[in-house]
Amino acid sequence: MARYETGFEDGRRLLRRRPERLAYGLLALTLVAAPWLLPAYHVGEATFILIMCVASLGLMTLTGFTGQVSLGQSAFVGIGAYIHTILLTQGVPLPLSLLLTTGGAALGGLLVGMPAIRVSGLHLAMVTMAFAIVCEHVLGRWKSVTGGHSGMAVPDPTLFGLSLGGPRAFYFLCLMVLAVVLLLLVNLMRSATGRAFIGIRDSEAAAQGLGIDVARTKVLAFSLSAACSGLAGALLAHQMQHITPEAFGLALSLQLVLMVFIGGLGSLRGAILGAILIGLLPSFISSLKEMLPARLGAQFGLELFVYGAVLTFFVLLEPGGLNSRWVRIRKVLAEFPWVRKSSTHQTKVYMKSERYR
């Protein structure tokens, strides 16, 4: 079985070397100090990126590690946002609401995954996209529960009587949730379940021959991915403060797919890097509009052009994603100054769809 660079795939070696401990320590220090050094607006942008990291990790579990393409991830984000908002409105404490929201989204992923695993590839993508469209319409028309297209106001998060609605407090809440989700997924990918995910992605026939219950593992991946997306939806509801069905349409699903593919399939680190890049693009596009002439900056479709240009760049020039580039840079730094060009070359790793061409 081919070895994949997952970014955090081997916990036994994660912080074994001193440079790695120093690098991760500096990263943790930067993340903790960021809300005290940045203006409130940038703290809000960083919080949004943390939330997208959680959702991107969920989709990476399904698409990057199990090989199941989903265009309906926004539906689970929306389900999580609405369940969490309704529970908070009914007076459920924040920790319990987050747990129930995660469980409810996981149950939704289970119900969708059971029939969806009968198809694969493009057909699976179409099924999940149809589910996202149906879910958006249901949220918009179920006025007695969701408020319809008028939406719902989201209560401020409170923990033990303390409000977490401020920019800094909510930033640390999202950072803590991301750290917990990442730690759980790191350990999951080291376990037999994580290796089963990768085995199914590489070859379902070989995985079944090794005794892996392919159907059960696929459904588990769906459920786990939906749970992460639902948890991200609960946090995103607080970020938005007022949720509407239109916020959880296909555009959000496409953004999550871009995060996974641009970050690098089969990499937890890639999911985070992709979420950072795609999360920063709206601010970049706004700055770009100010630099362009007024007539050109006001043209409709500039956002789609930028997203398409970024995707084209990575497909043609860096198909391995941001994680692949990071691995090469790390190799160069580790071998400097005796680095050779041949040592930075990575062996082509074929996905299942490419193997029989």
N, C-alpha and C positions, 0 to 999 in steps of 0.2 A: 504494500500500500504506500502510495506517495506521501511524503512528509510535507505538510503545509505549515507555512509561517503564520501562526495565529496572533502573534503579537504578545499574548500573555499565556501561551499554551502550556508552558511547563512551570508550575509554581515552584518546583524544587530549585530552579535556576533563576527565578525572577529577580531576586535581590541578592544573589550570591556574591557578585563581584562588587568591589567598593565603588567603582565609577557608577554602576547602576544604582546603588543605594544613594549615592550623592545626587544623581540626576533626579530620581524620584523624590528625594527629600526636598530639593529645590523646587520641583513642580508642586509638591504639597504646600510648601511655604508660600509660593506665588499665588496659588488658588485661595489660600486662607487670607492673604494680605490684600488680594485684589479689590474686594468691596470697600476697603478702607482707603484705597488710593485712587479709585476711579470715581467719576461723577455718577450720579444716580441713573442717568440714562444708559451709560455703558454697563452699569451693574445689571440693569434690566436686560440688556442685550446678552450679557454673559449668562444670565439665568436662563434665558430662552435657549441658548446653545446647550446648556446642561440638560434641559428637558429633552431636546432633540437627540442628545446622546443616548438617553435611556430608550427612546423609541427606536433609534437606529440599531442599538444593540439587540433589541427584540427581533427586528427584521433580519439582522445578520445571522441570528440563530436559525431562522427558518430558511433564508435564501443562501447565505454564505456557507453555512455548515451542513445543511441538509439538502440543498439544491432545489428547493421548492420556491418557484417564483410567485410572489404575491403582489397584486396591485390593489389590495383591499385593506391595507394596514390602517388607513385613516378611519375606517369603520370602528376598529377596536379602540383607537384613540378617542373617538367621539363617544363610544359606549362608556369608556372609563370616565370621561369628563362629566357625562350626564349622571351616571350612577353616583359618583362622588358628590356632585352638587346636590342631588336629591337627598342623599344620606346626611350631609351637613345641614341641609335645611330642616331635616327632621330631628336634629339635635344629636346626631351620632358623633362621638369624639373623633378627632382627626386621625389618630393612629388606627383605630378600629375601622374608620371609613376607608383609609388607604388599603388595609388588608382585605376588606370586603370588596372594594373596587377591583383589586388585583384578582381576587378569586372569581368575581363575576365576569371579568374580561377573559380569564382563563377558561371558564365554562363556555363562553361564547366561541372561543377558539376551538374548543373540543367539539361543539355542535357543528361548526363549519368544517372543521378538519375531517370529520368522519366521512361525509360524502365527497369532500374535495380530493381526498387521496386516491380516488378511483381514476383520476385524470392526472396528466403531468404536462410540463412544458407550456406551450401557448394556451392550451385548453384550460390549464389550471389558472393561468393569469387572467383569462376571460371570466372564469367562474368567480374568482376573488374580486375582480373589478365590478362584476354585476352585484355581488354582495355589498360592496361599498356604495354603489348607486342606490340600491334598495334601502340600505340602512339610512342614508341621508334623507331619502323621501319619508321614511317612517318617522325619523326624528322631527321632520318639518310638519308632519300632519297629525302627530299624536299630541294635540294641544293640551289635553288634560294632564299630561305627565311632563312633557318637555317644554311646554309653552309655545310650541309651533315655531314659526319663523321669527317670532318676536324674541325668542330666546329666554334665557334664565339668568338672573343675577347670582353670582357666586359669592357665598359668605367668605369673610376673611378667615384664613387658617389660624386656629388657636391651639396651643398646647399647654395643658395644666394652667389655664387661665391667662397665659401670655400670648399676645398677638404676634403672629409671624407674617403679618401682611406687609411690613416694611420691606424695602428693597434688600437690605443687608440680611435680615432674618430669613426672608424667603430664599435668598441666594444660598445660604448655608443649609437650609432644609433640602433644596434640590441637590446640592453638592453631596450631602449625606446619603440621599436616596441613590444617586448615581454610584457612589462608592460601594454601597451595599449590593446593588445590582451587578456591578462589575466583578466584585469579589465572588458572588455566587456563580456567575457565568464562568469565571476563571476556573473555579473548582469543578464545575460541571463538565467543562471541556477536558479536564484531566481524568474524568471518571470513565467508566465503561459506557455510560449513556452518551457522553460526548464523542467517544470514538465510534459509537454506533451511528451517530449523526453523520460523521465524516465518511464512514464506510458506505452508507446509503447514497451519499452524494457521489462518491466515486463509482460505485457499481451496485445496483440493487440486487442483481443476481448473485454477485460474490458475497454480499452482506447476508443474503438469505441462506446461502450455502454454509456460512459460518455460524448459523444458528440465530441470527438477529431477526426478531419479529419486525419486519419492515413496516407493516401497516400500523402497528402500535407505536413504533418509534416516530413515524411521520405525524401521527395524531398528537403525540406528546410534544413534538416540535411546534406544531400549530398552537397548541394550548400555551406553551411557554412563551412563544412569541407574542401571542395576544395578551398574556398577563403583563409583560413588560410594556406593551403599547398602552394598555389600560392604565397602568400606573403613571406613564408619561402623560396620558390624557387628564388624569386627576390633577397633576401639577400644572399642566397647561391651562386648565380651567381657572386656577388662581391667577396665572399670569395674564389671562385675558380679562378676568373679572366679570365678563358677561359673555356667555356662550350662545352661539347660534348654529344651526345645522350646516350652514354654508362654510363654516370654518373647518369642517371635517370632510371636505369633498375630495375629488380625485387629485386636485393640485397638491394636497398634503401627501397623498400616497406616492405621487411621482417624486416629490422632494425626498421622501424617505428612500425610495429606490435609488435615486441619484447618490444619496449619502453612502449607501452600501456599495454600489458599483465603483464610485470614484474613490472611496476609501480603500477598497481592495477586498475582494471576496475571500471568505475564510479567515478573517482577522478581526479580533475584538478591537485592537488598536486602530485598524482601518475604519471601523464603524465610528469611532470617536473622531478621527481625523476628517472623515467625510462629513460628519455632522458639523464640525467646526467650519469647514470650508463653505458648505451650503448655507449654514447659519449666518455667515458673514456676507454672503452675496447680496442680500437686500440692501445693506448699508453701502456696499460698494456701488451697487446700481444707482442708489440715490445720489452718491457723490459724483458718479459718472454723468448723470443727468445735469447736474449743476455745471460741469465742465464743458458739456457740449453746447452748441448753439441752441437757442430757445426752440426753434422749429424742429430740430432733430431730436432734442431731448423730450419733446412733448409727443413724439410719435408713439402710437400704440404698438406693443409687441417688443419693446426694447428688452424687457425682462426675459421673455422667451428666447430672444436672440443670445443673450448672455449665457443663460442656462444651456442652450444648445451648443454654444461655442466651447464652454467648459467640458461638456460631455464629449464632444468631438475630439477635443485635445487629448483627453485621457484615453479614449478608445484607440486613437491612431498612434499616439506617442508614448503613453504610459498605461498599457492595458492592465498591468498589475496593480494600479491604483497608488494612492499616497503611501500606503504601508510598504509596497515594494520599493518605492524610492527611498523611504526612511531606512529600510534594511540595507540598501546599497550604501547610503551615506554612513551608516553605523559601521559597515565593514571597512570603508575607506578610513574612517577615523581610528578604528582599532588597529589597522595595519600600517598606518602612516608612520614613517615616510617610506616604507618598503612596499607600498601598495603597487600591484601590477594591474593592468587593464583586464587581463584574463580572470583575475581573482574576483572582480566585481560583477562578472557575468553570471546571471542566474539561469538555471536549467528551466526550460519550458515545462510547465505543469499543465496537463490537459484536463479540461473538464469533461464530464461524461458526453456532452453534446459534441465535443470535438474529436473524441477518441477514434471514431469509426469513419472519419472523413477520408 
